[in-house]
Amino acid sequence: MQEFLINSGVLAIDLGALIQNYQILGDRVGANVGVAGILKANAYGLGLKEVATELKKQGCPQFFVATLEEALELRSFDENTPLAVLGGLFQGQESTYIEKNIIPVLNSPDDIKRWNKWGQDENKKVPAFLHFDTGMNRLGLSRHEFEILRDDPSQFKAVNVQMVMSHFVAADDWAQAWAKELTIAQGDLFSDIAVRAEKLWPNVKKSLANSPGAFRSPHYHYDMVRPGYALYGGNPTPEKTNLMHHVVSLKARILQIRRCKKHETIGYGASYKLNKDTRTATIAVGYADGFLRSASSSKDNQAVVYYEGQPCPVIGRVSMDMVTIDISKVKDKPPAQGDAIEILGQHQSVDDLAKSASTIGYEILTSLGHRYKREYIKG
Ligand SMILES: *Cc1c(COP(=O)(O)O)cnc(C)c1O
């Protein structure tokens, strides 16, 4: 599309940076540990097909998605990369899993029972990953449930358990002592589960670490790590500088420049009152594009965007399609209609923007809007 036809923002996704991030993770865990690709929610908003295709070229041994629908979408262009669905197995989906070569992550004794029965009825040994809850209290088998199952191996007669896994609660938050202790406790509990699982299924693979977990300790690497956020450029260890490369950059265009007077207000709800004459720009991005309304300005919150590297504060409320920014301090060339404003990129990371919208970078990524023109920069 020609530049002058674009009204809404341009989202550039740097596949070269994605590959570099994949390689950083690979170097971190070493050649004996697999680096899976977590592709749920359209690969954290960046595009399932584009991301999966690049990771596959890098030899990614395993993909995970959240739902069967996501898995089927992936299978529409990739028939053979090992693929598991974290959200598990609903009744009635069994034959689809088998036909499409998709592995369910089983999260409860009931899931196991149904999968085992289906396998027995079909006279098949059916593949599964087992998810253990080691502290999240969200999905997965408790240790107690595992002990009951262990004592009755007929429960697994038709199930080929290929992997046991668990998920960290707060491995990103190690600046806080409680989070470090909790991560270590989860690691200990999983190590105990791993030993028991191996007695039942000698070749079973084990997987514990998400992005932050992969950077916390080699003890958490096991056979496979499961990064999502770090692949997409998020900082897996937020108390330190980010080792990962920026994957996402986002620009939006200026719709209008205004000269506003002292005491006038900006935007909906008149929530922001100018305390001096101010030059503003209205830019073509809003909460409908995933520029979250929580990035509106308030007395404790000040999001910024960048004009040619110079910070411009967001003022007033974020609207559906527009945001107003203060450009009074911009030096040299005055901004004009049509100019690009950087929202994410060299000057502002996903983590930075998340902070000023009181959220996490994961939400920024998965909220990236559908109106943007998406450009994939080849690696
Ligand atoms: C989302 C998810 C991951 C990836 O987590 P990141 O923090 O994005 O690396 C790994 N494992 C499970 C079970 C998940 O749900």
The ligand as a MOL file (V3000), in Angstrom:
LIG
                    3D

  0  0  0     0  0            999 V3000
M  V30 BEGIN CTAB
M  V30 COUNTS 15 15 0 0 0
M  V30 BEGIN ATOM
M  V30 1 C 2.1390 -18.6270 28.2210 0
M  V30 2 C 2.8720 -19.8090 28.7210 0
M  V30 3 C 4.2630 -19.9050 28.5780 0
M  V30 4 C 5.1160 -18.7740 28.0490 0
M  V30 5 O 5.2920 -17.8020 29.0470 0
M  V30 6 P 6.2270 -16.5290 28.7920 0
M  V30 7 O 6.2800 -15.8630 30.1140 0
M  V30 8 O 5.5580 -15.7140 27.7410 0
M  V30 9 O 7.5440 -17.0400 28.3410 0
M  V30 10 C 4.8670 -21.0870 28.9630 0
M  V30 11 N 4.1410 -22.1070 29.4920 0
M  V30 12 C 2.8090 -22.0280 29.6800 0
M  V30 13 C 2.0790 -23.1710 30.2860 0
M  V30 14 C 2.1340 -20.8810 29.3080 0
M  V30 15 O 0.8160 -20.7920 29.5120 0
M  V30 END ATOM
M  V30 BEGIN BOND
M  V30 1 1 1 2
M  V30 2 1 2 3
M  V30 3 2 2 14
M  V30 4 1 3 4
M  V30 5 2 3 10
M  V30 6 1 4 5
M  V30 7 1 5 6
M  V30 8 2 6 7
M  V30 9 1 6 8
M  V30 10 1 6 9
M  V30 11 1 10 11
M  V30 12 2 11 12
M  V30 13 1 12 13
M  V30 14 1 12 14
M  V30 15 1 14 15
M  V30 END BOND
M  V30 END CTAB
M  END
